[in-house]
C-alpha cells in the first residue's frame, strides 16, 4: 500500500506531459506490477524525482543570517534568524525525506526496464543520484548527523532510522557527486533546459567541499568547471535576475518555474505593501553597510576619509546595492518609495495613510527596505503571483569566487585570485582590486568574504558562509536594524540623495546565536513519529 501511494505521487508530478498514460492506468491501480515497465514509465518517475528537489525557499535562507529579516512568523524564518528555534517551533526546516524516498524508489526499479539507449538510462540514474545527494547535503548542513536512508522499507518500523554520523553522510555525498559528474552531459540541449548537468554536479561538490574547509578539493572542482568553457558571466549584474534572461549563460543550476503550471508565486510576496506584496523577505542594514563605495573603499574607510555622506548614505555606492535593494527615495512603480512617512499626500492634496510605512500595515517592510533582485523592473510581470521566473541555485560567479577563496586559504596568492575577483567586480561596475591594498592573505580573505556577501545576497548562501567562517556568533548576536530614519525629499532629482537621514535606524528585533544554533532543531512531530531519532544537541 505504501508503494502504491508513492507511485501515484510520482505520476501526478508528471501529469502535464503524461495525461494519456494516466488515462490508461488509473492511479488507484498503480503498483510495481503495473508500473516500471517502459522508458515512458521511467521518464515519468524521473519527473517525480525532480518535483520539489529544491524550491523558491532558496530566497528565504538569507533571513537566517545577518542579511535579511522575515516578519511573517508562519513562514518559519523569523525564529531561524533570531535564534528562537525549538522542537515546538523549529522554523522552516529541511528535515524532509519525501524526495529522498522517491529517489530510492526510482533507483531500486529502473534497472528492470530495458532502454533502447543504455546511456539514457545511466543519465536518468545519475540525475536522480544527484537529487538524492543534494537533499542529503541540505540535511547534513542543517542538522549534522542525519539518517542516511538509501533504500525503501517494507514497514514503518524498519524506516525508523537513527542518525548516521555526519562524516559518513559527507563522504557519501562527495563520492556520489563525483561519480555522477562523470556520467552527466556537459550541457543540455534546448529540450533539456533545467536538467542536471556535469557542471551542476561539480558546482555542488565544489560548494560542499568549501563548506567542509576542503579547499584543495573545492579548487579542483571549480577549476574543472571553469575549464569546461560552458559558462560565462552575464554581461550585466541586474540582468541575471530578469524574467527575459532566465536560463542565461551564467546559470549552472536553477529551479524551473512556468506560469499557469508550476508558477513562481513568491515574486509577488517580495514586493512592498504599496504594490500588494507581503514584504516577506526584507534586507537589513548590516547588509547595506557591507556594500563598498563605488571607488572600492569600505564604509569605514570612507567615513575616515570624509567620502561617506551620512545624511545621504546611499550615495556613490557599489552599483549592486541599487540593483539588489529597494531603499528609501528610489523611483519605484510610478512613485517614490518612502517607507519613513506615516502619511502621504495624494494628487488631490488629501493626506492618507502610507501603505509602505515601516511601522504601519503588517505587510509593510519592517526594515524599510525591499528586494529589487528578481523583482525589478516590475513592468516585466503581467501577474507577479503567476510567473515563470526561475530561482538560481548556483551560477558561474560562485565558481570564480570559490577559486579566489580557496587559493587565498591555501596561500596561493597569485594573479588568478585577483583576476577572478576583478571579473566579478568589473561586471558589476566596480573597480579592479587594489593590489597594494589587498596584498596579504588576511586582507584578501576580508575582501572575498565581502564579495560573496554582496554578490550573492538573497541567493541562500550567507547563513552557511557565516557558520563555516565561525563568525555567526559575532554577526547574529545583538540588534537587527533597518533603514536610517529621516525624511524623503521628493523634489530632489537624484534618487540617491532624496533621503535626509538622521543617523538613527529602525529597530527590528534582538537576535542571539549560540554555538548549537549552527544546526537546526528537528520538529517534535518528527520525533514523535520516529522513536529512534534524537533531537539536535542543545535544543529541548
C-alpha positions as CSV (number, residue, x, y, z in Angstrom):
1,X,0.0,0.0,0.0
2,X,2.8,2.4,0.9
3,X,4.4,1.9,-2.5
4,X,1.1,2.3,-4.4
5,X,0.7,5.8,-2.9
6,X,4.2,6.8,-3.7
7,X,3.7,5.7,-7.3
8,X,0.6,7.9,-7.5
9,X,2.5,10.9,-6.2
10,X,5.3,10.4,-8.7
11,X,2.9,10.1,-11.6
12,X,0.9,13.2,-10.6
13,X,4.1,15.2,-10.7
14,X,4.3,14.5,-14.4
15,X,0.6,15.0,-15.1
16,X,1.0,17.7,-17.7
17,X,3.2,15.7,-20.1
18,X,1.8,12.2,-19.5
19,X,-2.0,12.6,-19.3
20,X,-2.5,9.7,-21.8
21,X,-0.7,7.4,-19.5
22,X,-2.9,8.4,-16.6
23,X,-6.0,7.9,-18.6
24,X,-4.9,4.4,-19.4
25,X,-3.7,3.4,-15.9
26,X,-5.9,5.0,-13.2
27,X,-4.0,5.9,-10.1
28,X,-5.9,3.6,-7.9
29,X,-4.4,0.5,-9.5
30,X,-0.8,1.6,-9.8
31,X,1.6,-0.9,-8.2
32,X,5.0,-2.2,-9.0
33,X,3.3,-4.8,-11.1
34,X,1.7,-2.2,-13.4
35,X,4.5,0.3,-13.5
36,X,8.2,0.2,-14.1
37,X,7.7,-1.4,-17.5
38,X,8.8,1.1,-20.1
39,X,11.1,4.0,-20.8
40,X,8.0,6.2,-20.6
41,X,7.4,4.9,-17.0
42,X,11.0,5.8,-16.1
43,X,10.7,9.2,-17.6
44,X,7.6,9.9,-15.6
45,X,9.2,8.7,-12.4
46,X,12.2,10.9,-13.2
47,X,9.9,13.9,-13.4
48,X,8.5,12.9,-10.0
49,X,12.0,13.0,-8.5
50,X,12.6,16.5,-9.9
51,X,9.4,17.7,-8.2
52,X,10.3,19.8,-5.2
53,X,14.0,18.8,-5.4
54,X,14.5,22.5,-4.5
55,X,12.1,25.4,-4.3
56,X,11.8,29.2,-4.1
57,X,12.7,28.9,-0.4
58,X,16.3,29.5,-1.6
59,X,15.5,33.2,-1.3
60,X,14.3,32.9,2.3
61,X,17.6,31.4,3.6
62,X,19.3,34.8,4.0
63,X,16.6,35.5,6.6
64,X,18.6,33.1,8.8
65,X,21.6,35.3,8.5
66,X,22.7,38.9,9.0
67,X,21.5,39.8,5.6
68,X,17.7,39.8,5.9
69,X,14.6,39.5,8.1
70,X,11.3,37.7,7.8
71,X,8.4,39.3,9.6
72,X,5.7,36.7,9.0
73,X,6.2,34.1,11.7
74,X,4.1,31.4,9.8
75,X,6.8,31.5,7.0
76,X,9.2,29.9,9.5
77,X,12.3,32.0,9.1
78,X,12.0,34.6,11.8
79,X,13.0,32.2,14.5
80,X,15.9,30.9,12.5
81,X,17.2,34.5,12.2
82,X,16.8,35.4,15.9
83,X,17.8,32.1,17.4
84,X,14.4,31.3,18.9
85,X,14.1,27.8,17.4
86,X,12.8,24.9,19.4
87,X,11.3,21.4,18.9
88,X,7.9,23.1,19.3
89,X,8.8,25.8,16.8
90,X,11.7,24.6,14.6
91,X,11.2,27.2,12.0
92,X,11.3,26.5,8.3
93,X,13.3,23.3,8.4
94,X,14.9,21.0,5.9
95,X,14.0,17.7,7.7
96,X,12.1,16.1,4.9
97,X,12.8,12.7,3.3
98,X,10.0,12.7,0.7
99,X,12.3,13.4,-2.3
100,X,14.9,11.0,-1.0
101,X,12.3,8.3,-0.8
102,X,11.2,9.0,-4.3
103,X,14.8,8.7,-5.5
104,X,15.4,5.5,-3.6
105,X,12.2,4.0,-5.2
106,X,13.4,5.1,-8.6
107,X,16.9,3.6,-8.2
108,X,15.6,0.3,-7.0
109,X,13.3,-0.2,-10.0
110,X,14.9,1.4,-13.1
111,X,17.3,-1.4,-13.8
112,X,14.4,-3.7,-14.5
113,X,13.4,-1.5,-17.6
114,X,15.0,-2.1,-20.9
115,X,16.1,1.1,-22.7
116,X,16.9,1.5,-26.4
117,X,19.9,3.6,-25.4
118,X,21.6,2.5,-22.2
119,X,23.3,5.9,-22.0
120,X,19.9,7.5,-21.4
121,X,19.2,5.1,-18.6
122,X,22.6,5.9,-17.0
123,X,21.8,9.6,-17.3
124,X,18.4,9.2,-15.6
125,X,20.1,7.3,-12.8
126,X,22.8,10.0,-12.4
127,X,20.3,12.8,-12.3
128,X,18.3,11.0,-9.5
129,X,21.5,10.2,-7.6
130,X,22.4,13.9,-7.8
131,X,19.0,14.9,-6.4
132,X,19.3,12.5,-3.6
133,X,22.9,13.7,-2.8
134,X,21.7,17.3,-2.9
135,X,18.9,16.5,-0.4
136,X,21.4,14.9,2.0
137,X,23.7,17.9,1.6
138,X,20.9,20.2,2.8
139,X,20.1,17.8,5.6
140,X,23.6,17.4,7.0
141,X,24.5,21.1,6.6
142,X,21.4,22.0,8.7
143,X,21.2,19.0,11.1
144,X,24.7,17.5,11.3
145,X,24.2,13.8,11.9
146,X,21.1,12.6,9.9
147,X,19.7,9.2,8.9
148,X,21.4,8.0,5.7
149,X,18.5,6.3,4.1
150,X,19.5,4.7,0.8
151,X,16.6,2.2,0.2
152,X,12.9,1.8,0.6
153,X,11.5,0.0,3.6
154,X,8.7,-2.6,3.8
155,X,7.3,-1.4,7.2
156,X,7.1,1.8,9.1
157,X,9.2,0.2,11.9
158,X,12.1,-0.5,9.5
159,X,12.0,3.1,8.3
160,X,12.6,4.5,11.8
161,X,16.3,5.1,11.4
162,X,18.7,6.7,13.9
163,X,21.1,9.4,13.0
164,X,24.2,8.5,10.9
165,X,27.5,10.3,11.8
166,X,27.8,13.3,9.5
167,X,31.3,12.2,8.4
168,X,29.7,9.2,6.8
169,X,27.0,11.3,5.2
170,X,29.5,13.8,3.9
171,X,31.7,11.0,2.4
172,X,28.6,9.6,0.6
173,X,27.6,13.0,-0.8
174,X,31.1,13.8,-2.1
175,X,31.5,10.4,-3.7
176,X,28.0,10.5,-5.3
177,X,28.6,13.9,-6.8
178,X,32.0,12.9,-8.2
179,X,30.6,9.7,-9.7
180,X,27.5,11.3,-11.4
181,X,29.6,14.2,-12.7
182,X,31.5,11.6,-14.8
183,X,28.2,10.4,-16.4
184,X,26.2,13.6,-16.9
185,X,26.4,15.7,-20.1
186,X,28.4,18.9,-20.0
187,X,25.5,20.9,-21.2
188,X,21.8,20.5,-22.1
189,X,20.2,20.9,-25.5
190,X,17.2,23.2,-25.8
191,X,14.8,20.4,-24.9
192,X,16.5,19.6,-21.7
193,X,16.9,23.0,-20.1
194,X,16.7,22.8,-16.4
195,X,18.0,19.3,-16.1
196,X,21.1,18.5,-14.1
197,X,24.5,18.5,-15.9
198,X,28.1,17.8,-15.2
199,X,28.6,21.4,-14.2
200,X,25.8,21.3,-11.7
201,X,27.2,18.2,-10.0
202,X,30.7,19.7,-9.8
203,X,29.3,23.0,-8.6
204,X,27.5,21.3,-5.7
205,X,30.6,19.3,-4.9
206,X,32.6,22.5,-5.0
207,X,30.3,24.2,-2.6
208,X,30.1,21.3,-0.2
209,X,33.9,21.0,-0.2
210,X,34.2,24.7,0.5
211,X,31.7,24.3,3.4
212,X,33.8,21.5,4.8
213,X,37.0,23.5,4.6
214,X,38.5,21.2,2.0
215,X,40.0,23.9,-0.1
216,X,42.2,21.9,-2.4
217,X,39.2,19.8,-3.5
218,X,36.9,22.8,-3.8
219,X,39.6,24.5,-6.0
220,X,39.9,21.3,-8.2
221,X,36.1,21.2,-8.7
222,X,35.9,24.9,-9.5
223,X,38.8,24.7,-11.9
224,X,37.2,21.8,-13.7
225,X,34.0,23.8,-14.2
226,X,36.0,26.7,-15.5
227,X,37.9,24.5,-17.9
228,X,34.6,23.2,-19.4
229,X,34.1,26.6,-21.1
230,X,30.4,26.1,-20.9
231,X,29.5,29.1,-18.6
232,X,30.3,32.8,-18.6
233,X,29.4,35.8,-16.6
234,X,26.2,37.5,-17.9
235,X,27.1,41.0,-19.2
236,X,25.1,42.9,-16.6
237,X,24.6,42.1,-12.9
238,X,20.9,43.0,-12.6
239,X,20.1,41.3,-15.9
240,X,20.9,37.9,-14.5
241,X,17.7,38.1,-12.5
242,X,15.3,39.5,-15.2
243,X,12.5,37.3,-16.5
244,X,13.6,37.8,-20.1
245,X,17.0,36.3,-19.2
246,X,16.1,33.0,-17.4
247,X,18.5,30.2,-18.3
248,X,21.2,32.7,-19.3
249,X,24.8,31.8,-19.8
250,X,25.8,32.3,-16.2
251,X,23.3,29.9,-14.7
252,X,24.6,26.5,-13.8
253,X,21.6,25.2,-12.0
254,X,18.2,26.7,-11.1
255,X,14.7,25.8,-10.1
256,X,12.4,25.9,-13.1
257,X,9.0,27.6,-13.0
258,X,6.3,28.0,-15.6
259,X,3.4,30.4,-15.4
260,X,-0.1,28.7,-15.2
261,X,1.5,25.4,-14.5
262,X,4.3,25.4,-11.9
263,X,4.3,29.1,-11.3
264,X,6.6,31.1,-9.1
265,X,4.2,32.9,-6.7
266,X,6.9,34.2,-4.3
267,X,8.0,37.0,-6.6
268,X,4.8,39.0,-5.7
269,X,5.3,38.3,-2.0
270,X,8.6,40.1,-2.2
271,X,7.0,43.3,-3.3
272,X,6.3,46.2,-0.8
273,X,2.8,46.5,0.7
274,X,2.1,49.5,-1.6
275,X,2.3,47.1,-4.6
276,X,0.1,44.5,-2.9
277,X,3.1,42.4,-1.8
278,X,3.8,40.9,1.6
279,X,7.4,42.2,2.2
280,X,8.2,38.5,3.0
281,X,12.0,38.9,2.8
282,X,13.5,42.3,3.6
283,X,17.1,43.3,3.7
284,X,18.6,44.7,6.9
285,X,21.2,47.5,7.5
286,X,24.1,45.1,8.2
287,X,23.9,44.1,4.6
288,X,23.5,47.6,3.2
289,X,26.7,48.6,5.1
290,X,28.6,45.8,3.5
291,X,28.4,47.3,0.1
292,X,31.5,49.4,-0.7
293,X,31.7,52.9,-2.1
294,X,31.9,53.0,-5.9
295,X,35.6,53.8,-5.7
296,X,36.2,50.5,-3.8
297,X,36.7,51.9,-0.3
298,X,34.7,50.4,2.5
299,X,32.1,52.4,4.5
300,X,34.6,52.5,7.4
301,X,37.4,53.8,5.2
302,X,35.1,56.3,3.5
303,X,34.0,57.7,6.9
304,X,37.6,58.3,7.8
305,X,38.4,60.0,4.5
306,X,35.2,62.1,4.5
307,X,33.9,60.5,1.3
308,X,30.8,59.0,3.1
309,X,27.8,61.3,3.4
310,X,25.9,60.2,6.5
311,X,22.9,62.3,5.5
312,X,22.8,60.5,2.1
313,X,24.1,57.0,2.9
314,X,23.1,55.5,-0.5
315,X,25.1,58.0,-2.5
316,X,28.1,56.8,-4.6
317,X,27.8,53.1,-3.5
318,X,28.6,49.8,-5.2
319,X,26.0,49.6,-8.1
320,X,24.9,46.2,-6.8
321,X,23.3,47.9,-3.8
322,X,20.8,49.7,-6.0
323,X,20.3,46.7,-8.2
324,X,19.6,44.4,-5.3
325,X,17.8,46.5,-2.7
326,X,14.9,49.0,-2.8
327,X,15.8,51.7,-0.3
328,X,14.0,55.0,0.7
329,X,13.9,57.6,-2.1
330,X,14.2,55.3,-5.1
331,X,11.9,55.6,-8.1
332,X,9.6,52.6,-7.9
333,X,6.5,51.5,-9.8
334,X,5.4,55.1,-10.7
335,X,6.1,56.5,-7.3
336,X,9.0,57.5,-5.0
337,X,9.4,54.7,-2.4
338,X,9.0,56.2,1.0
339,X,8.7,53.8,4.0
340,X,9.6,56.5,6.5
341,X,6.5,58.7,6.3
342,X,3.4,57.7,8.3
343,X,1.1,59.5,5.9
344,X,1.4,60.6,2.3
345,X,-0.4,63.2,0.1
346,X,-2.4,62.1,-2.9
347,X,-2.5,64.0,-6.1
348,X,-5.7,65.8,-4.9
349,X,-3.8,67.0,-1.8
350,X,-5.6,64.7,0.6
351,X,-3.5,63.1,3.2
352,X,-3.9,59.4,3.6
353,X,-2.0,56.6,5.5
354,X,1.1,55.4,3.7
355,X,0.9,51.7,2.8
356,X,4.7,51.4,2.8
357,X,5.2,53.0,6.3
358,X,7.5,50.6,8.1
359,X,5.6,50.8,11.4
360,X,2.2,50.5,9.8
361,X,0.5,47.7,8.0
362,X,1.6,44.1,8.7
363,X,2.7,43.6,5.1
364,X,4.9,46.7,5.1
365,X,8.6,46.1,5.3
366,X,9.7,46.3,8.9
367,X,13.2,47.3,7.8
368,X,12.2,50.0,5.3
369,X,14.0,48.0,2.6
370,X,12.6,45.6,0.0
371,X,14.1,43.4,-2.7
372,X,14.9,44.5,-6.2
373,X,16.8,41.4,-7.1
374,X,14.2,39.2,-9.0
375,X,11.5,41.9,-8.8
376,X,12.9,44.8,-10.8
377,X,11.8,46.1,-13.2
378,X,8.2,45.3,-12.0
379,X,6.9,46.1,-15.5
380,X,8.3,42.7,-16.6
381,X,5.4,40.8,-14.9
382,X,1.9,40.5,-16.2
383,X,0.9,38.9,-12.9
384,X,3.7,38.7,-10.2
385,X,1.8,36.0,-8.4
386,X,2.0,33.8,-11.5
387,X,5.4,34.0,-13.2
388,X,8.0,31.9,-15.0
389,X,10.8,33.4,-13.0
390,X,13.4,30.7,-12.2
391,X,15.3,30.8,-8.9
392,X,19.0,30.3,-9.3
393,X,20.7,27.7,-7.2
394,X,24.3,28.3,-8.4
395,X,25.9,30.4,-11.1
396,X,29.3,30.9,-12.6
397,X,30.2,33.9,-10.3
398,X,30.3,31.3,-7.5
399,X,32.9,29.3,-9.3
400,X,35.1,32.4,-9.7
401,X,34.8,33.5,-6.1
402,X,35.4,29.9,-5.0
403,X,38.7,29.8,-6.9
404,X,39.7,33.0,-5.3
405,X,38.7,32.0,-1.7
406,X,40.2,28.5,-2.0
407,X,43.5,29.9,-3.3
408,X,43.6,32.6,-0.6
409,X,43.1,30.0,2.1
410,X,45.8,27.8,0.6
411,X,48.2,30.7,0.5
412,X,48.3,30.7,-3.3
413,X,48.1,34.5,-3.8
414,X,48.7,34.6,-7.5
415,X,47.2,36.6,-10.4
416,X,44.3,34.2,-10.8
417,X,43.0,35.2,-7.4
418,X,42.9,38.9,-8.5
419,X,41.6,38.0,-11.9
420,X,38.6,36.1,-10.6
421,X,37.7,38.9,-8.2
422,X,38.2,41.5,-10.9
423,X,35.9,39.8,-13.3
424,X,33.0,39.7,-10.8
425,X,33.6,43.3,-9.6
426,X,34.0,44.8,-13.0
427,X,30.9,43.2,-14.4
428,X,29.0,45.0,-11.6
429,X,30.6,48.3,-12.3
430,X,33.2,48.2,-9.5
431,X,37.0,48.9,-9.9
432,X,39.6,46.2,-10.0
433,X,41.1,45.0,-6.8
434,X,43.8,47.4,-5.5
435,X,46.8,45.0,-5.5
436,X,48.7,47.1,-3.0
437,X,45.9,47.4,-0.6
438,X,44.9,43.8,-0.8
439,X,48.3,42.1,-0.8
440,X,48.1,39.8,2.2
441,X,46.1,36.7,2.9
442,X,44.2,38.4,5.7
443,X,43.2,41.4,3.6
444,X,42.2,39.2,0.6
445,X,40.2,37.0,2.9
446,X,38.3,40.1,4.1
447,X,37.7,41.1,0.5
448,X,36.5,37.8,-0.9
449,X,34.1,37.3,2.1
450,X,32.6,40.7,1.4
451,X,32.4,40.0,-2.3
452,X,30.5,36.8,-1.6
453,X,28.1,38.6,0.7
454,X,27.1,41.3,-1.7
455,X,27.3,39.3,-5.0
456,X,25.1,36.5,-3.7
457,X,22.8,38.5,-1.4
458,X,19.4,36.7,-1.2
459,X,20.7,33.6,-3.1
460,X,20.8,31.4,0.0
461,X,24.5,31.2,0.8
462,X,25.1,33.7,3.6
463,X,24.0,31.6,6.6
464,X,26.2,28.7,5.6
465,X,29.1,31.1,5.0
466,X,28.9,32.8,8.4
467,X,28.7,29.4,10.1
468,X,31.7,27.9,8.2
469,X,33.7,31.1,8.8
470,X,32.8,30.9,12.5
471,X,31.5,34.5,12.6
472,X,27.8,33.7,13.2
473,X,28.4,34.3,16.9
474,X,29.7,37.8,16.1
475,X,27.1,38.9,13.5
476,X,23.9,37.2,14.8
477,X,24.1,38.4,18.4
478,X,22.6,41.8,19.0
479,X,20.2,44.2,17.3
480,X,18.9,43.7,13.8
481,X,18.4,47.2,12.4
482,X,16.7,48.6,9.3
483,X,17.0,51.7,7.3
484,X,18.1,55.1,8.6
485,X,15.2,57.2,9.8
486,X,14.6,60.6,8.4
487,X,12.6,62.2,5.6
488,X,12.4,61.6,1.9
489,X,12.7,64.8,-0.2
490,X,10.6,64.1,-3.2
491,X,11.6,67.3,-5.0
492,X,15.2,66.0,-5.3
493,X,16.0,64.7,-8.7
494,X,18.9,62.4,-7.6
495,X,17.2,59.5,-6.0
496,X,20.3,58.6,-4.0
497,X,20.2,62.0,-2.3
498,X,16.4,62.1,-1.5
499,X,16.7,60.6,2.0
500,X,17.7,63.1,4.6
501,X,19.0,60.6,7.2
502,X,19.0,61.5,10.9
503,X,21.6,58.9,11.9
504,X,19.1,56.8,13.8
505,X,18.0,53.4,12.4
506,X,14.8,51.3,12.5
507,X,15.0,48.7,15.3
508,X,13.7,45.4,14.1
509,X,14.5,42.7,16.7
510,X,17.1,41.4,19.1
511,X,18.9,38.4,17.9
512,X,21.0,35.7,19.5
513,X,23.2,32.9,18.3
514,X,24.6,30.2,20.5
515,X,27.1,27.5,19.4
516,X,24.4,24.8,19.0
517,X,22.4,27.1,16.7
518,X,24.7,26.2,13.8
519,X,22.3,23.3,13.4
520,X,18.5,23.4,13.4
521,X,16.2,21.6,15.7
522,X,14.0,18.7,14.5
523,X,10.3,19.3,15.0
524,X,8.5,17.4,17.7
525,X,6.2,15.9,15.2
526,X,9.1,14.1,13.5
527,X,10.5,13.0,16.9
528,X,7.1,11.6,17.8
529,X,7.0,9.6,14.6
530,X,10.5,8.1,15.0
531,X,11.4,6.9,18.5
532,X,15.0,6.2,17.2
533,X,15.5,9.8,16.2
534,X,17.2,12.1,18.7
535,X,16.9,15.9,19.0
536,X,19.7,18.1,17.7
537,X,22.0,18.7,20.7
538,X,21.3,21.9,22.6
539,X,17.6,22.0,21.9
540,X,14.8,20.9,24.2
